Amino acid sequence: MIGRSGDWLSAKVGDEIMMMSAERGDYIGVNAVGARIWELIETPSDMDTICAALVREFEVDAATCRAEVERFITEMGKHGAVTIDAG
């Protein structure tokens, strides 16, 4: 399961989201797709569920979507913004 982690505050700016962690002193800006992923993991979700929603909502094939979501989750993990629980 993939879910949000830490004390991240977020604000929508147009289709994008600006995020801030006071604890880490870190700022992140994400595009519309990243913003949608952030919304989808408000409640922990699995990769298949996230990708299924994105394929329905954006013009992207399943393989490209999965690769992009994995890259996004990895990057967000480096900032301590997400947790990944295999179990």
Biopython code that builds the backbone (N, CA, C, O; Angstrom):
import numpy as np
from Bio.PDB.StructureBuilder import StructureBuilder

atoms = [
    (1, "MET", "N", (0.840, -1.182, 0.000)),
    (1, "MET", "CA", (0.000, 0.000, 0.000)),
    (1, "MET", "C", (0.885, 1.246, 0.000)),
    (1, "MET", "O", (1.936, 1.280, 0.640)),
    (2, "ILE", "N", (0.448, 2.239, -0.711)),
    (2, "ILE", "CA", (1.167, 3.510, -0.803)),
    (2, "ILE", "C", (0.303, 4.565, -0.133)),
    (2, "ILE", "O", (-0.882, 4.694, -0.442)),
    (3, "GLY", "N", (0.891, 5.313, 0.777)),
    (3, "GLY", "CA", (0.143, 6.341, 1.495)),
    (3, "GLY", "C", (1.007, 7.545, 1.796)),
    (3, "GLY", "O", (2.224, 7.519, 1.609)),
    (4, "ARG", "N", (0.377, 8.581, 2.256)),
    (4, "ARG", "CA", (1.080, 9.801, 2.638)),
    (4, "ARG", "C", (1.823, 9.590, 3.948)),
    (4, "ARG", "O", (1.448, 8.756, 4.772)),
    (5, "SER", "N", (2.897, 10.376, 4.120)),
    (5, "SER", "CA", (3.699, 10.264, 5.321)),
    (5, "SER", "C", (4.145, 11.645, 5.775)),
    (5, "SER", "O", (4.295, 12.554, 4.959)),
    (6, "GLY", "N", (4.354, 11.798, 7.061)),
    (6, "GLY", "CA", (4.912, 13.039, 7.578)),
    (6, "GLY", "C", (3.890, 14.136, 7.771)),
    (6, "GLY", "O", (2.681, 13.906, 7.765)),
    (7, "ASP", "N", (4.419, 15.349, 7.943)),
    (7, "ASP", "CA", (3.591, 16.507, 8.288)),
    (7, "ASP", "C", (3.331, 17.414, 7.080)),
    (7, "ASP", "O", (3.179, 18.624, 7.245)),
    (8, "TRP", "N", (3.280, 16.858, 5.895)),
    (8, "TRP", "CA", (3.163, 17.640, 4.670)),
    (8, "TRP", "C", (1.844, 18.398, 4.586)),
    (8, "TRP", "O", (0.765, 17.828, 4.753)),
    (9, "LEU", "N", (1.957, 19.687, 4.324)),
    (9, "LEU", "CA", (0.814, 20.537, 4.033)),
    (9, "LEU", "C", (0.771, 20.719, 2.532)),
    (9, "LEU", "O", (1.819, 20.806, 1.891)),
    (10, "SER", "N", (-0.421, 20.780, 1.955)),
    (10, "SER", "CA", (-0.507, 20.965, 0.512)),
    (10, "SER", "C", (-1.594, 21.967, 0.178)),
    (10, "SER", "O", (-2.601, 22.081, 0.876)),
    (11, "ALA", "N", (-1.365, 22.690, -0.909)),
    (11, "ALA", "CA", (-2.338, 23.666, -1.396)),
    (11, "ALA", "C", (-2.401, 23.554, -2.905)),
    (11, "ALA", "O", (-1.375, 23.515, -3.583)),
    (12, "LYS", "N", (-3.607, 23.502, -3.415)),
    (12, "LYS", "CA", (-3.812, 23.414, -4.850)),
    (12, "LYS", "C", (-3.627, 24.796, -5.469)),
    (12, "LYS", "O", (-4.176, 25.786, -4.986)),
    (13, "VAL", "N", (-2.849, 24.848, -6.538)),
    (13, "VAL", "CA", (-2.624, 26.075, -7.293)),
    (13, "VAL", "C", (-2.927, 25.729, -8.745)),
    (13, "VAL", "O", (-2.090, 25.158, -9.443)),
    (14, "GLY", "N", (-4.128, 26.078, -9.194)),
    (14, "GLY", "CA", (-4.557, 25.628, -10.517)),
    (14, "GLY", "C", (-4.718, 24.122, -10.493)),
    (14, "GLY", "O", (-5.414, 23.580, -9.634)),
    (15, "ASP", "N", (-4.069, 23.439, -11.443)),
    (15, "ASP", "CA", (-4.098, 21.974, -11.485)),
    (15, "ASP", "C", (-2.951, 21.355, -10.704)),
    (15, "ASP", "O", (-2.890, 20.134, -10.560)),
    (16, "GLU", "N", (-2.039, 22.179, -10.197)),
    (16, "GLU", "CA", (-0.859, 21.687, -9.512)),
    (16, "GLU", "C", (-1.032, 21.781, -8.002)),
    (16, "GLU", "O", (-1.963, 22.416, -7.506)),
    (17, "ILE", "N", (-0.122, 21.141, -7.284)),
    (17, "ILE", "CA", (-0.127, 21.212, -5.825)),
    (17, "ILE", "C", (1.263, 21.648, -5.365)),
    (17, "ILE", "O", (2.283, 21.152, -5.845)),
    (18, "MET", "N", (1.271, 22.576, -4.436)),
    (18, "MET", "CA", (2.504, 22.971, -3.755)),
    (18, "MET", "C", (2.455, 22.316, -2.381)),
    (18, "MET", "O", (1.436, 22.365, -1.693)),
    (19, "MET", "N", (3.569, 21.704, -1.993)),
    (19, "MET", "CA", (3.617, 20.975, -0.732)),
    (19, "MET", "C", (4.771, 21.497, 0.111)),
    (19, "MET", "O", (5.803, 21.918, -0.412)),
    (20, "MET", "N", (4.579, 21.461, 1.422)),
    (20, "MET", "CA", (5.615, 21.926, 2.333)),
    (20, "MET", "C", (5.630, 21.049, 3.581)),
    (20, "MET", "O", (4.586, 20.668, 4.111)),
    (21, "SER", "N", (6.843, 20.740, 4.033)),
    (21, "SER", "CA", (7.031, 20.047, 5.300)),
    (21, "SER", "C", (7.829, 20.971, 6.205)),
    (21, "SER", "O", (9.015, 21.200, 5.966)),
    (22, "ALA", "N", (7.193, 21.504, 7.238)),
    (22, "ALA", "CA", (7.888, 22.373, 8.185)),
    (22, "ALA", "C", (8.957, 21.581, 8.932)),
    (22, "ALA", "O", (10.043, 22.092, 9.202)),
    (23, "GLU", "N", (8.642, 20.340, 9.260)),
    (23, "GLU", "CA", (9.576, 19.476, 9.993)),
    (23, "GLU", "C", (10.874, 19.279, 9.208)),
    (23, "GLU", "O", (11.963, 19.330, 9.780)),
    (24, "ARG", "N", (10.757, 19.055, 7.906)),
    (24, "ARG", "CA", (11.921, 18.794, 7.064)),
    (24, "ARG", "C", (12.473, 20.059, 6.414)),
    (24, "ARG", "O", (13.590, 20.053, 5.897)),
    (25, "GLY", "N", (11.688, 21.156, 6.435)),
    (25, "GLY", "CA", (12.114, 22.368, 5.748)),
    (25, "GLY", "C", (12.181, 22.161, 4.253)),
    (25, "GLY", "O", (13.081, 22.677, 3.591)),
    (26, "ASP", "N", (11.244, 21.416, 3.719)),
    (26, "ASP", "CA", (11.262, 20.978, 2.329)),
    (26, "ASP", "C", (10.026, 21.478, 1.596)),
    (26, "ASP", "O", (8.933, 21.505, 2.162)),
    (27, "TYR", "N", (10.195, 21.873, 0.340)),
    (27, "TYR", "CA", (9.093, 22.311, -0.512)),
    (27, "TYR", "C", (9.103, 21.489, -1.784)),
    (27, "TYR", "O", (10.164, 21.174, -2.323)),
    (28, "ILE", "N", (7.927, 21.146, -2.261)),
    (28, "ILE", "CA", (7.796, 20.390, -3.508)),
    (28, "ILE", "C", (6.619, 20.974, -4.291)),
    (28, "ILE", "O", (5.585, 21.305, -3.711)),
    (29, "GLY", "N", (6.777, 21.097, -5.577)),
    (29, "GLY", "CA", (5.680, 21.444, -6.469)),
    (29, "GLY", "C", (5.448, 20.274, -7.410)),
    (29, "GLY", "O", (6.401, 19.748, -7.986)),
    (30, "VAL", "N", (4.208, 19.863, -7.573)),
    (30, "VAL", "CA", (3.913, 18.745, -8.471)),
    (30, "VAL", "C", (2.875, 19.161, -9.502)),
    (30, "VAL", "O", (2.000, 19.984, -9.231)),
    (31, "ASN", "N", (2.990, 18.571, -10.701)),
    (31, "ASN", "CA", (2.079, 18.892, -11.793)),
    (31, "ASN", "C", (0.708, 18.258, -11.570)),
    (31, "ASN", "O", (0.447, 17.670, -10.521)),
    (32, "ALA", "N", (-0.155, 18.384, -12.560)),
    (32, "ALA", "CA", (-1.537, 17.902, -12.423)),
    (32, "ALA", "C", (-1.606, 16.401, -12.151)),
    (32, "ALA", "O", (-2.421, 15.956, -11.342)),
    (33, "VAL", "N", (-0.766, 15.623, -12.815)),
    (33, "VAL", "CA", (-0.790, 14.175, -12.601)),
    (33, "VAL", "C", (-0.279, 13.852, -11.195)),
    (33, "VAL", "O", (-0.872, 13.037, -10.488)),
    (34, "GLY", "N", (0.822, 14.491, -10.794)),
    (34, "GLY", "CA", (1.334, 14.295, -9.441)),
    (34, "GLY", "C", (0.320, 14.710, -8.396)),
    (34, "GLY", "O", (0.176, 14.060, -7.360)),
    (35, "ALA", "N", (-0.388, 15.805, -8.678)),
    (35, "ALA", "CA", (-1.427, 16.269, -7.757)),
    (35, "ALA", "C", (-2.532, 15.225, -7.622)),
    (35, "ALA", "O", (-3.052, 14.997, -6.530)),
    (36, "ARG", "N", (-2.885, 14.595, -8.736)),
    (36, "ARG", "CA", (-3.933, 13.571, -8.686)),
    (36, "ARG", "C", (-3.454, 12.344, -7.906)),
    (36, "ARG", "O", (-4.219, 11.753, -7.144)),
    (37, "ILE", "N", (-2.187, 11.964, -8.097)),
    (37, "ILE", "CA", (-1.650, 10.839, -7.333)),
    (37, "ILE", "C", (-1.695, 11.173, -5.843)),
    (37, "ILE", "O", (-2.082, 10.334, -5.029)),
    (38, "TRP", "N", (-1.299, 12.399, -5.483)),
    (38, "TRP", "CA", (-1.319, 12.830, -4.078)),
    (38, "TRP", "C", (-2.737, 12.718, -3.516)),
    (38, "TRP", "O", (-2.925, 12.282, -2.380)),
    (39, "GLU", "N", (-3.731, 13.112, -4.312)),
    (39, "GLU", "CA", (-5.126, 12.986, -3.873)),
    (39, "GLU", "C", (-5.505, 11.516, -3.698)),
    (39, "GLU", "O", (-6.167, 11.152, -2.726)),
    (40, "LEU", "N", (-5.084, 10.678, -4.637)),
    (40, "LEU", "CA", (-5.443, 9.260, -4.582)),
    (40, "LEU", "C", (-4.838, 8.535, -3.387)),
    (40, "LEU", "O", (-5.416, 7.563, -2.900)),
    (41, "ILE", "N", (-3.679, 8.993, -2.905)),
    (41, "ILE", "CA", (-3.053, 8.294, -1.779)),
    (41, "ILE", "C", (-3.390, 8.939, -0.435)),
    (41, "ILE", "O", (-2.781, 8.619, 0.586)),
    (42, "GLU", "N", (-4.366, 9.849, -0.446)),
    (42, "GLU", "CA", (-4.840, 10.383, 0.837)),
    (42, "GLU", "C", (-5.289, 9.222, 1.721)),
    (42, "GLU", "O", (-5.034, 9.200, 2.925)),
    (43, "THR", "N", (-5.958, 8.267, 1.100)),
    (43, "THR", "CA", (-6.254, 6.987, 1.722)),
    (43, "THR", "C", (-5.290, 6.001, 1.078)),
    (43, "THR", "O", (-5.280, 5.884, -0.148)),
    (44, "PRO", "N", (-4.481, 5.291, 1.851)),
    (44, "PRO", "CA", (-3.505, 4.382, 1.247)),
    (44, "PRO", "C", (-4.135, 3.491, 0.185)),
    (44, "PRO", "O", (-5.241, 2.976, 0.346)),
    (45, "SER", "N", (-3.398, 3.328, -0.899)),
    (45, "SER", "CA", (-3.902, 2.610, -2.060)),
    (45, "SER", "C", (-2.777, 1.784, -2.665)),
    (45, "SER", "O", (-1.606, 2.019, -2.367)),
    (46, "ASP", "N", (-3.119, 0.821, -3.510)),
    (46, "ASP", "CA", (-2.075, 0.035, -4.164)),
    (46, "ASP", "C", (-1.801, 0.590, -5.559)),
    (46, "ASP", "O", (-2.586, 1.373, -6.094)),
    (47, "MET", "N", (-0.688, 0.177, -6.133)),
    (47, "MET", "CA", (-0.242, 0.671, -7.428)),
    (47, "MET", "C", (-1.284, 0.422, -8.512)),
    (47, "MET", "O", (-1.523, 1.299, -9.342)),
    (48, "ASP", "N", (-1.908, -0.751, -8.522)),
    (48, "ASP", "CA", (-2.899, -1.071, -9.552)),
    (48, "ASP", "C", (-4.097, -0.125, -9.501)),
    (48, "ASP", "O", (-4.593, 0.312, -10.539)),
    (49, "THR", "N", (-4.555, 0.187, -8.302)),
    (49, "THR", "CA", (-5.705, 1.083, -8.142)),
    (49, "THR", "C", (-5.355, 2.498, -8.592)),
    (49, "THR", "O", (-6.145, 3.155, -9.270)),
    (50, "ILE", "N", (-4.169, 2.962, -8.213)),
    (50, "ILE", "CA", (-3.720, 4.299, -8.615)),
    (50, "ILE", "C", (-3.631, 4.382, -10.130)),
    (50, "ILE", "O", (-4.150, 5.320, -10.735)),
    (51, "CYS", "N", (-2.974, 3.402, -10.747)),
    (51, "CYS", "CA", (-2.795, 3.418, -12.200)),
    (51, "CYS", "C", (-4.129, 3.297, -12.941)),
    (51, "CYS", "O", (-4.328, 3.950, -13.965)),
    (52, "ALA", "N", (-5.032, 2.477, -12.436)),
    (52, "ALA", "CA", (-6.338, 2.335, -13.087)),
    (52, "ALA", "C", (-7.063, 3.672, -13.123)),
    (52, "ALA", "O", (-7.660, 4.028, -14.139)),
    (53, "ALA", "N", (-7.016, 4.412, -12.024)),
    (53, "ALA", "CA", (-7.669, 5.723, -11.980)),
    (53, "ALA", "C", (-7.017, 6.689, -12.959)),
    (53, "ALA", "O", (-7.714, 7.422, -13.662)),
    (54, "LEU", "N", (-5.694, 6.699, -13.014)),
    (54, "LEU", "CA", (-4.987, 7.631, -13.895)),
    (54, "LEU", "C", (-5.209, 7.306, -15.370)),
    (54, "LEU", "O", (-5.350, 8.215, -16.188)),
    (55, "VAL", "N", (-5.240, 6.027, -15.713)),
    (55, "VAL", "CA", (-5.489, 5.633, -17.111)),
    (55, "VAL", "C", (-6.879, 6.089, -17.543)),
    (55, "VAL", "O", (-7.071, 6.501, -18.687)),
    (56, "ARG", "N", (-7.855, 6.016, -16.628)),
    (56, "ARG", "CA", (-9.213, 6.491, -16.941)),
    (56, "ARG", "C", (-9.254, 8.007, -17.114)),
    (56, "ARG", "O", (-9.992, 8.512, -17.961)),
    (57, "GLU", "N", (-8.472, 8.734, -16.323)),
    (57, "GLU", "CA", (-8.583, 10.186, -16.270)),
    (57, "GLU", "C", (-7.637, 10.937, -17.203)),
    (57, "GLU", "O", (-7.911, 12.080, -17.568)),
    (58, "PHE", "N", (-6.525, 10.309, -17.593)),
    (58, "PHE", "CA", (-5.529, 10.968, -18.437)),
    (58, "PHE", "C", (-5.277, 10.113, -19.673)),
    (58, "PHE", "O", (-5.535, 8.909, -19.667)),
    (59, "GLU", "N", (-4.784, 10.728, -20.709)),
    (59, "GLU", "CA", (-4.463, 10.001, -21.938)),
    (59, "GLU", "C", (-3.092, 9.367, -21.797)),
    (59, "GLU", "O", (-2.080, 9.937, -22.205)),
    (60, "VAL", "N", (-3.075, 8.171, -21.210)),
    (60, "VAL", "CA", (-1.821, 7.453, -20.975)),
    (60, "VAL", "C", (-2.095, 5.958, -21.012)),
    (60, "VAL", "O", (-3.141, 5.497, -20.556)),
    (61, "ASP", "N", (-1.137, 5.197, -21.563)),
    (61, "ASP", "CA", (-1.301, 3.743, -21.562)),
    (61, "ASP", "C", (-0.829, 3.187, -20.217)),
    (61, "ASP", "O", (-0.109, 3.857, -19.476)),
    (62, "ALA", "N", (-1.235, 1.975, -19.918)),
    (62, "ALA", "CA", (-0.996, 1.375, -18.605)),
    (62, "ALA", "C", (0.492, 1.245, -18.276)),
    (62, "ALA", "O", (0.894, 1.521, -17.146)),
    (63, "ALA", "N", (1.314, 0.831, -19.241)),
    (63, "ALA", "CA", (2.741, 0.632, -18.969)),
    (63, "ALA", "C", (3.439, 1.961, -18.669)),
    (63, "ALA", "O", (4.233, 2.049, -17.732)),
    (64, "THR", "N", (3.146, 2.983, -19.457)),
    (64, "THR", "CA", (3.738, 4.302, -19.229)),
    (64, "THR", "C", (3.279, 4.845, -17.888)),
    (64, "THR", "O", (4.073, 5.409, -17.135)),
    (65, "CYS", "N", (2.007, 4.677, -17.592)),
    (65, "CYS", "CA", (1.447, 5.159, -16.336)),
    (65, "CYS", "C", (2.165, 4.525, -15.154)),
    (65, "CYS", "O", (2.565, 5.223, -14.222)),
    (66, "ARG", "N", (2.329, 3.221, -15.187)),
    (66, "ARG", "CA", (2.971, 2.524, -14.065)),
    (66, "ARG", "C", (4.406, 3.017, -13.868)),
    (66, "ARG", "O", (4.831, 3.250, -12.736)),
    (67, "ALA", "N", (5.146, 3.174, -14.954)),
    (67, "ALA", "CA", (6.532, 3.650, -14.862)),
    (67, "ALA", "C", (6.575, 5.052, -14.263)),
    (67, "ALA", "O", (7.428, 5.342, -13.424)),
    (68, "GLU", "N", (5.665, 5.918, -14.688)),
    (68, "GLU", "CA", (5.641, 7.292, -14.186)),
    (68, "GLU", "C", (5.220, 7.350, -12.714)),
    (68, "GLU", "O", (5.772, 8.128, -11.937)),
    (69, "VAL", "N", (4.250, 6.532, -12.342)),
    (69, "VAL", "CA", (3.810, 6.497, -10.941)),
    (69, "VAL", "C", (4.946, 5.971, -10.061)),
    (69, "VAL", "O", (5.191, 6.506, -8.980)),
    (70, "GLU", "N", (5.632, 4.937, -10.516)),
    (70, "GLU", "CA", (6.759, 4.410, -9.741)),
    (70, "GLU", "C", (7.829, 5.478, -9.553)),
    (70, "GLU", "O", (8.386, 5.614, -8.463)),
    (71, "ARG", "N", (8.119, 6.238, -10.611)),
    (71, "ARG", "CA", (9.120, 7.299, -10.507)),
    (71, "ARG", "C", (8.657, 8.376, -9.526)),
    (71, "ARG", "O", (9.448, 8.851, -8.710)),
    (72, "PHE", "N", (7.380, 8.763, -9.600)),
    (72, "PHE", "CA", (6.827, 9.772, -8.702)),
    (72, "PHE", "C", (6.904, 9.303, -7.245)),
    (72, "PHE", "O", (7.331, 10.054, -6.368)),
    (73, "ILE", "N", (6.491, 8.066, -6.998)),
    (73, "ILE", "CA", (6.488, 7.520, -5.635)),
    (73, "ILE", "C", (7.917, 7.440, -5.103)),
    (73, "ILE", "O", (8.158, 7.749, -3.936)),
    (74, "THR", "N", (8.858, 7.033, -5.939)),
    (74, "THR", "CA", (10.262, 6.977, -5.524)),
    (74, "THR", "C", (10.761, 8.362, -5.138)),
    (74, "THR", "O", (11.404, 8.521, -4.100)),
    (75, "GLU", "N", (10.472, 9.363, -5.957)),
    (75, "GLU", "CA", (10.912, 10.732, -5.672)),
    (75, "GLU", "C", (10.257, 11.266, -4.398)),
    (75, "GLU", "O", (10.918, 11.895, -3.572)),
    (76, "MET", "N", (8.973, 11.016, -4.244)),
    (76, "MET", "CA", (8.273, 11.466, -3.048)),
    (76, "MET", "C", (8.809, 10.748, -1.809)),
    (76, "MET", "O", (8.870, 11.332, -0.727)),
    (77, "GLY", "N", (9.192, 9.497, -1.967)),
    (77, "GLY", "CA", (9.797, 8.748, -0.873)),
    (77, "GLY", "C", (11.115, 9.370, -0.413)),
    (77, "GLY", "O", (11.417, 9.377, 0.781)),
    (78, "LYS", "N", (11.897, 9.890, -1.358)),
    (78, "LYS", "CA", (13.165, 10.562, -1.004)),
    (78, "LYS", "C", (12.924, 11.781, -0.135)),
    (78, "LYS", "O", (13.781, 12.157, 0.664)),
    (79, "HIS", "N", (11.753, 12.403, -0.285)),
    (79, "HIS", "CA", (11.397, 13.583, 0.508)),
    (79, "HIS", "C", (10.658, 13.200, 1.791)),
    (79, "HIS", "O", (10.313, 14.071, 2.589)),
    (80, "GLY", "N", (10.415, 11.920, 1.991)),
    (80, "GLY", "CA", (9.698, 11.470, 3.175)),
    (80, "GLY", "C", (8.209, 11.768, 3.124)),
    (80, "GLY", "O", (7.551, 11.842, 4.162)),
    (81, "ALA", "N", (7.674, 11.939, 1.913)),
    (81, "ALA", "CA", (6.266, 12.307, 1.763)),
    (81, "ALA", "C", (5.335, 11.112, 1.624)),
    (81, "ALA", "O", (4.124, 11.250, 1.801)),
    (82, "VAL", "N", (5.888, 9.927, 1.306)),
    (82, "VAL", "CA", (5.056, 8.737, 1.157)),
    (82, "VAL", "C", (5.670, 7.557, 1.905)),
    (82, "VAL", "O", (6.867, 7.520, 2.189)),
    (83, "THR", "N", (4.818, 6.617, 2.207)),
    (83, "THR", "CA", (5.269, 5.335, 2.755)),
    (83, "THR", "C", (4.789, 4.240, 1.825)),
    (83, "THR", "O", (3.739, 4.351, 1.191)),
    (84, "ILE", "N", (5.569, 3.190, 1.756)),
    (84, "ILE", "CA", (5.200, 2.027, 0.943)),
    (84, "ILE", "C", (5.224, 0.831, 1.868)),
    (84, "ILE", "O", (6.253, 0.505, 2.459)),
    (85, "ASP", "N", (4.072, 0.175, 1.989)),
    (85, "ASP", "CA", (3.921, -0.982, 2.860)),
    (85, "ASP", "C", (3.574, -2.183, 1.992)),
    (85, "ASP", "O", (2.502, -2.222, 1.388)),
    (86, "ALA", "N", (4.450, -3.142, 1.926)),
    (86, "ALA", "CA", (4.239, -4.320, 1.078)),
    (86, "ALA", "C", (3.101, -5.198, 1.575)),
    (86, "ALA", "O", (2.596, -6.044, 0.836)),
    (87, "GLY", "N", (2.699, -5.000, 2.815)),
    (87, "GLY", "CA", (1.835, -5.948, 3.401)),
    (87, "GLY", "C", (0.434, -5.824, 3.478)),
    (87, "GLY", "O", (-0.236, -6.709, 4.011)),
]
sb = StructureBuilder()
sb.init_structure("model")
sb.init_model(0)
sb.init_chain("A")
sb.init_seg("    ")
for serial, (resi, resn, name, xyz) in enumerate(atoms, 1):
    if name == "N":
        sb.init_residue(resn, " ", resi, " ")
    sb.init_atom(name, np.array(xyz, "f"), 0.0, 1.0, " ", f" {name:<3s}", serial, name[0])
structure = sb.get_structure()
